[in-house]
Amino acid sequence: MKIRNKNIVLTGAAGGIGRELAHRLSDRGARLALVDANEKVLNEVAKGLKHSKVIAGDLSTAEGCQAVADAAKVALGEVDILINLAGLMSFRCFEDEDIDTMERIIQVNLLGAMRLTRNLLPDMLERDAGRIINVGSVFGSIAFAYFAAYSASKFGLRGFSEALRRELYDTNIKVMYLAPRAVKTALNTGRIMRMGEATKMNMDTPEHVVGKILKAIDSDSKEVYIGFPESLFVQINLRFPRLVDKVLAAQNRIAKKFAKEDGN
Ligand SMILES: NC(=O)c1ccc[n+]([C@@H]2O[C@H](COP(=O)([O-])OP(=O)(O)OC[C@H]3O[C@@H](n4cnc5c(N)ncnc54)[C@H](OP(=O)(O)O)[C@@H]3O)[C@@H](O)[C@H]2O)c1
C-alpha cells in the first residue's frame, strides 16, 4: 500500500522503534495518530511532524483501547492503516514472574492489538479497504526460556494475525505480521543486554527494523521475519523443536543467571 496521504494509527509511538517509524511515515506523507502510554515523550515525538495527533492512552484495558480507537477516528476520520506496535516484555524465571506483569504483557501485546483491531475493523470492512500490521517477534515462533509470558503473547499475536488474514482473504483488507529479532531499544533492559552479550545475541538498530517495516508496507507482505539466521531457525524450530531444545540448552544455562538477578 502507498503510504502517502494515508491515515495511520501507530501504537507504541513513543518507544524506540515507534519514534523512528513515526518520523519515517511522516516523511513519506502519512497523517498520523500517535498512540502511547507516555504522553510527555509522545509530544516530543510529534514535535516537527506534519499532520500528527497525539493520543495518550492505556492499551492494557478494554476501556483504554475503546477510548484510543474513538480518539483515532476523531483525529483521522477514516483509518487506512493500524500498526499495533506497543508492547512490553519481562525476563524472569517463570516461578519468579510477577502475576500482574504477566497479565499486563498479555493484555497489551495480544489483547491490546486484538481489541484495537476489533474496534477499527468494521469501518475498514464498510469501505473494503485497510491494512492491519501486527508487530510480533521471532519469540512468536521460537519460544525462549525466561521470556514465557512475552513468548506466549507473541505466539498469540501471530495466531491472531494468521486467522484474521485468512478470514479477510476475499476482501481488500490485508493483515501483516512482522517479526523482528532483538532490537537496540529500552525494551531490552540492562539484564537482557548483559545476557545478550554473554550469549552473543544478534541485535538490529531501530532504523534497520523500520526500513524493513516500510518495505513490507510498500509491498503488502503477509509475514516478514527480520534477520538471518533467526528467520532460518524459525523454520528449523517448526520442524525439529526437540533439536532446538538441545541447541538452546547451553545458552539457557547462561541466560538463567541473568534472569535470576534482581532489578531491571
Ligand atoms: N526491542 C526488541 O528487541 C524487539 C524485538 C522484537 C519485537 N519487538 C516488538 O516491537 C515493539 C516495539 O518495541 P520497542 O523495542 O520499540 O519497545 P519500547 O521502546 O519499550 O516501546 C514500546 C512502547 O509501548 C508502550 N506501551 C507499553 N505498554 C503500553 C500500554 N499499556 N499502553 C500504551 N502504550 C504502552 C511503551 O510505553 P512505556 O515505555 O511508557 O511503557 C513504549 O513507549 C514491541 O511490540 C516489541 O515486542 C521489539
The ligand as an SDF file (V2000), in Angstrom:
LIG
                    3D

 48 52  0  0  0  0  0  0  0  0999 V2000
   13.2640   -4.2560   21.0540 N   0  0  0  0  0  0  0  0  0  0  0  0
   13.2760   -5.5350   20.6880 C   0  0  0  0  0  0  0  0  0  0  0  0
   14.2340   -6.2810   20.9480 O   0  0  0  0  0  0  0  0  0  0  0  0
   12.1070   -6.1090   19.9220 C   0  0  0  0  0  0  0  0  0  0  0  0
   12.3070   -7.3100   19.2130 C   0  0  0  0  0  0  0  0  0  0  0  0
   11.2280   -7.8930   18.5440 C   0  0  0  0  0  0  0  0  0  0  0  0
    9.9900   -7.2740   18.6070 C   0  0  0  0  0  0  0  0  0  0  0  0
    9.8350   -6.1040   19.2900 N   0  0  0  0  0  0  0  0  0  0  0  0
    8.4930   -5.5260   19.3860 C   0  0  0  0  0  0  0  0  0  0  0  0
    8.4760   -4.2300   18.8400 O   0  0  0  0  0  0  0  0  0  0  0  0
    7.5070   -3.4310   19.5300 C   0  0  0  0  0  0  0  0  0  0  0  0
    8.1310   -2.1240   19.9440 C   0  0  0  0  0  0  0  0  0  0  0  0
    9.2140   -2.3890   20.7980 O   0  0  0  0  0  0  0  0  0  0  0  0
   10.3570   -1.3140   21.1780 P   0  0  0  0  0  0  0  0  0  0  0  0
   11.6310   -2.0460   21.1230 O   0  0  0  0  0  0  0  0  0  0  0  0
   10.1740   -0.0650   20.4190 O   0  0  0  0  0  0  0  0  0  0  0  0
    9.9970   -1.1190   22.7240 O   0  0  0  0  0  0  0  0  0  0  0  0
    9.8590    0.2000   23.5950 P   0  0  0  0  0  0  0  0  0  0  0  0
   10.9230    1.1610   23.2430 O   0  0  0  0  0  0  0  0  0  0  0  0
    9.7550   -0.2400   25.0060 O   0  0  0  0  0  0  0  0  0  0  0  0
    8.4520    0.7850   23.0970 O   0  0  0  0  0  0  0  0  0  0  0  0
    7.2350    0.1840   23.4270 C   0  0  0  0  0  0  0  0  0  0  0  0
    6.2230    1.2680   23.6950 C   0  0  0  0  0  0  0  0  0  0  0  0
    4.9490    0.6680   24.0240 O   0  0  0  0  0  0  0  0  0  0  0  0
    4.4010    1.4250   25.0850 C   0  0  0  0  0  0  0  0  0  0  0  0
    3.4330    0.7280   25.9150 N   0  0  0  0  0  0  0  0  0  0  0  0
    3.6680   -0.2950   26.7910 C   0  0  0  0  0  0  0  0  0  0  0  0
    2.5410   -0.5950   27.4570 N   0  0  0  0  0  0  0  0  0  0  0  0
    1.5720    0.2470   26.9990 C   0  0  0  0  0  0  0  0  0  0  0  0
    0.1970    0.4300   27.3120 C   0  0  0  0  0  0  0  0  0  0  0  0
   -0.4150   -0.2710   28.2910 N   0  0  0  0  0  0  0  0  0  0  0  0
   -0.4960    1.3750   26.6450 N   0  0  0  0  0  0  0  0  0  0  0  0
    0.1050    2.1320   25.7080 C   0  0  0  0  0  0  0  0  0  0  0  0
    1.4060    2.0110   25.3700 N   0  0  0  0  0  0  0  0  0  0  0  0
    2.1380    1.0940   26.0120 C   0  0  0  0  0  0  0  0  0  0  0  0
    5.6220    1.7690   25.9390 C   0  0  0  0  0  0  0  0  0  0  0  0
    5.3190    2.8160   26.8350 O   0  0  0  0  0  0  0  0  0  0  0  0
    6.0800    2.8300   28.2710 P   0  0  0  0  0  0  0  0  0  0  0  0
    7.5340    2.8650   27.9800 O   0  0  0  0  0  0  0  0  0  0  0  0
    5.5440    4.0660   28.9260 O   0  0  0  0  0  0  0  0  0  0  0  0
    5.6580    1.5610   28.9390 O   0  0  0  0  0  0  0  0  0  0  0  0
    6.6510    2.1340   24.8930 C   0  0  0  0  0  0  0  0  0  0  0  0
    6.6100    3.5030   24.5710 O   0  0  0  0  0  0  0  0  0  0  0  0
    7.0000   -4.2870   20.6960 C   0  0  0  0  0  0  0  0  0  0  0  0
    5.7600   -4.8650   20.3630 O   0  0  0  0  0  0  0  0  0  0  0  0
    8.0600   -5.3620   20.8320 C   0  0  0  0  0  0  0  0  0  0  0  0
    7.5340   -6.5510   21.3630 O   0  0  0  0  0  0  0  0  0  0  0  0
   10.8680   -5.4950   19.9350 C   0  0  0  0  0  0  0  0  0  0  0  0
  1  2  1  0
  2  3  2  0
  2  4  1  0
  4  5  1  0
  4 48  2  0
  5  6  2  0
  6  7  1  0
  7  8  2  0
  8  9  1  0
  8 48  1  0
  9 10  1  0
  9 46  1  0
 10 11  1  0
 11 12  1  0
 11 44  1  0
 12 13  1  0
 13 14  1  0
 14 15  2  0
 14 16  1  0
 14 17  1  0
 17 18  1  0
 18 19  2  0
 18 20  1  0
 18 21  1  0
 21 22  1  0
 22 23  1  0
 23 24  1  0
 23 42  1  0
 24 25  1  0
 25 26  1  0
 25 36  1  0
 26 27  1  0
 26 35  1  0
 27 28  2  0
 28 29  1  0
 29 30  1  0
 29 35  2  0
 30 31  1  0
 30 32  2  0
 32 33  1  0
 33 34  2  0
 34 35  1  0
 36 37  1  0
 36 42  1  0
 37 38  1  0
 38 39  2  0
 38 40  1  0
 38 41  1  0
 42 43  1  0
 44 45  1  0
 44 46  1  0
 46 47  1  0
M  CHG  2   8   1  16  -1
M  END
$$$$
